[in-house]
Amino acid sequence: MSEITTLLKAAGGGDPRAADRVMALLYADLQRLAHGRLRRSGDITMLDTTSLVHESYLRMQRSGELAFPDRKHFLSYAARVMHTIVIDIVRARQADRRGGDALHITLNTEVGESVSRPDDEVLRVHEALQELAAAEPRLAQVVEMRYFGGLSEAEIAEALEVTERTVQRDWQKARLFLAMALK
């Protein structure tokens, strides 16, 4: 059993020092995940990779979800948490942009509304991914781990306990589903 696996089990048992040690050992991997996630998001969030890593760690600590069987499962969950953080930021920005609780006045803005904004696209992808998760949960996991987490097909296959070819097929199916859902 590797040191990370041992520490993850201890962290799942409630040992805060083990959780901090896991974070220190996997910090570079979490930075890589965050960098990939933010690179794909463009300028949608005001976060940098360090902020996203730290915010995701704080959310994992608050949720108490620190019991993972191995490194791959931990990174998969971290990718999902990072995805959630980005979606939360986009939703908050959209609420602020729309005035929050301010008085709303309707104007004829058909031209402006027809242009897709990056925030809208991120939310559309998120909603399509939720539909995919309802229909095919494993396909949604593959998308989260590959697209949002930046994991390789081999890492995904190991985490989901399937073959790499199955991951490749799932990725193709998921891409088709999402392409159709986003039309």
C-alpha positions as CSV (number, residue, x, y, z in Angstrom):
1,M,0.0,0.0,0.0
2,S,1.4,3.4,-1.0
3,E,2.0,6.3,1.4
4,I,-0.8,8.3,-0.3
5,T,-3.3,5.4,0.1
6,T,-2.4,5.0,3.7
7,L,-2.8,8.8,4.3
8,L,-6.1,8.9,2.4
9,K,-7.5,6.1,4.7
10,A,-6.2,8.0,7.8
11,A,-7.8,11.2,6.5
12,G,-11.1,9.4,5.9
13,G,-10.9,8.3,9.5
14,G,-10.8,11.9,10.6
15,D,-7.0,12.6,11.0
16,P,-6.5,16.2,9.9
17,R,-2.7,15.9,9.8
18,A,-3.1,13.0,7.3
19,A,-5.4,15.2,5.1
20,D,-2.9,18.0,5.2
21,R,-0.1,15.6,4.2
22,V,-2.1,14.2,1.3
23,M,-2.7,17.8,0.1
24,A,1.1,18.5,0.3
25,L,2.0,15.3,-1.6
26,L,-0.6,15.7,-4.3
27,Y,-0.3,19.5,-4.6
28,A,1.4,19.4,-7.9
29,D,-1.2,17.1,-9.3
30,L,-4.0,19.3,-8.1
31,Q,-2.2,22.3,-9.6
32,R,-2.1,20.5,-12.9
33,L,-5.9,19.7,-12.7
34,A,-6.7,23.3,-11.8
35,H,-4.5,24.7,-14.6
36,G,-6.2,22.5,-17.1
37,R,-9.6,23.4,-15.8
38,L,-8.9,27.1,-15.9
39,R,-7.2,26.9,-19.3
40,R,-10.4,25.4,-20.8
41,S,-12.6,28.0,-19.0
42,G,-10.7,31.0,-20.5
43,D,-11.3,34.2,-18.7
44,I,-14.6,33.1,-17.2
45,T,-13.4,33.1,-13.6
46,M,-11.1,35.5,-11.7
47,L,-9.4,32.5,-10.1
48,D,-5.9,31.4,-10.6
49,T,-4.7,27.8,-10.2
50,T,-3.6,28.3,-6.6
51,S,-6.9,29.8,-5.6
52,L,-8.8,27.0,-7.3
53,V,-6.7,24.3,-5.6
54,H,-7.1,25.9,-2.2
55,E,-10.9,26.5,-2.6
56,S,-11.4,22.9,-3.7
57,Y,-9.4,21.6,-0.7
58,L,-11.5,23.8,1.7
59,R,-14.7,22.5,0.1
60,M,-13.5,18.9,0.4
61,Q,-12.7,19.5,4.1
62,R,-16.0,21.1,4.8
63,S,-17.9,18.3,3.1
64,G,-16.0,15.7,5.1
65,E,-15.4,13.8,1.9
66,L,-11.8,12.7,2.5
67,A,-12.2,8.9,2.5
68,F,-10.8,7.7,-0.8
69,P,-9.4,4.2,-1.7
70,D,-6.5,5.7,-3.7
71,R,-4.9,8.6,-5.4
72,K,-6.9,8.3,-8.6
73,H,-10.2,8.4,-6.8
74,F,-9.0,11.5,-4.8
75,L,-8.0,13.3,-8.0
76,S,-11.2,12.4,-9.7
77,Y,-13.2,13.8,-6.8
78,A,-11.0,16.9,-6.8
79,A,-11.7,17.5,-10.5
80,R,-15.4,17.3,-9.8
81,V,-15.1,19.8,-7.0
82,M,-13.1,22.2,-9.2
83,H,-15.8,21.9,-11.8
84,T,-18.5,22.8,-9.2
85,I,-16.5,25.8,-8.1
86,V,-16.2,27.2,-11.6
87,I,-20.0,26.6,-12.2
88,D,-20.8,28.4,-8.9
89,I,-18.6,31.4,-9.8
90,V,-20.3,31.6,-13.3
91,R,-23.8,31.5,-11.7
92,A,-22.9,34.1,-9.2
93,R,-21.5,36.4,-11.9
94,Q,-24.6,35.9,-14.0
95,A,-26.8,36.8,-11.0
96,D,-24.8,39.9,-10.4
97,R,-24.8,40.8,-14.1
98,R,-28.6,40.5,-14.1
99,G,-28.9,42.8,-11.2
100,G,-29.4,40.4,-8.3
101,D,-32.4,41.8,-6.5
102,A,-32.4,45.1,-8.4
103,L,-35.5,46.3,-10.2
104,H,-35.6,44.6,-13.7
105,I,-36.6,46.5,-16.8
106,T,-37.3,44.6,-20.0
107,L,-35.7,46.1,-23.1
108,N,-35.7,44.8,-26.7
109,T,-32.2,43.3,-26.7
110,E,-32.7,40.5,-29.2
111,V,-29.3,41.1,-31.0
112,G,-27.4,41.1,-27.7
113,E,-29.1,38.0,-26.4
114,S,-28.4,36.0,-29.6
115,V,-24.7,36.3,-29.1
116,S,-23.4,33.4,-26.9
117,R,-21.4,34.6,-23.9
118,P,-18.8,32.3,-22.4
119,D,-20.7,32.1,-19.1
120,D,-23.8,30.9,-20.9
121,E,-21.8,28.3,-22.7
122,V,-20.3,26.9,-19.5
123,L,-23.7,26.6,-17.9
124,R,-25.1,24.9,-21.1
125,V,-22.3,22.4,-20.9
126,H,-22.9,21.8,-17.2
127,E,-26.6,21.3,-17.8
128,A,-25.9,18.9,-20.7
129,L,-23.5,17.0,-18.5
130,Q,-26.2,16.7,-15.8
131,E,-28.5,15.2,-18.5
132,L,-25.8,12.8,-19.5
133,A,-25.2,11.8,-15.8
134,A,-28.9,11.1,-15.4
135,A,-28.9,8.8,-18.5
136,E,-25.4,7.3,-18.4
137,P,-23.5,8.1,-15.1
138,R,-20.3,6.4,-16.2
139,L,-20.1,8.5,-19.4
140,A,-20.5,11.7,-17.3
141,Q,-17.7,10.5,-15.0
142,V,-15.4,10.0,-18.0
143,V,-16.1,13.5,-19.2
144,E,-15.5,15.0,-15.7
145,M,-12.2,13.1,-15.3
146,R,-10.9,13.7,-18.8
147,Y,-12.2,17.1,-19.7
148,F,-12.4,18.8,-16.3
149,G,-9.7,16.8,-14.5
150,G,-7.2,16.3,-17.3
151,L,-6.7,12.6,-16.4
152,S,-5.4,10.3,-19.1
153,E,-7.4,7.4,-20.5
154,A,-5.3,4.9,-18.5
155,E,-5.9,6.9,-15.3
156,I,-9.6,7.0,-15.9
157,A,-9.7,3.3,-16.7
158,E,-7.9,2.5,-13.5
159,A,-10.2,4.7,-11.4
160,L,-13.4,3.3,-13.0
161,E,-12.0,-0.3,-13.1
162,V,-12.7,-0.7,-16.8
163,T,-10.4,-1.1,-19.9
164,E,-8.9,1.8,-21.7
165,R,-10.9,0.8,-24.8
166,T,-14.1,1.1,-22.8
167,V,-13.0,4.6,-21.7
168,Q,-12.3,5.5,-25.4
169,R,-15.8,4.3,-26.4
170,D,-17.4,6.1,-23.5
171,W,-15.6,9.3,-24.4
172,Q,-16.9,9.1,-28.0
173,K,-20.5,8.4,-26.9
174,A,-20.3,11.3,-24.4
175,R,-19.0,13.7,-27.0
176,L,-21.8,12.8,-29.3
177,F,-24.4,13.2,-26.6
178,L,-23.0,16.6,-25.5
179,A,-22.7,17.8,-29.1
180,M,-26.4,17.0,-29.8
181,A,-27.4,18.5,-26.5
182,L,-25.6,21.7,-27.2
183,K,-27.1,22.4,-30.6
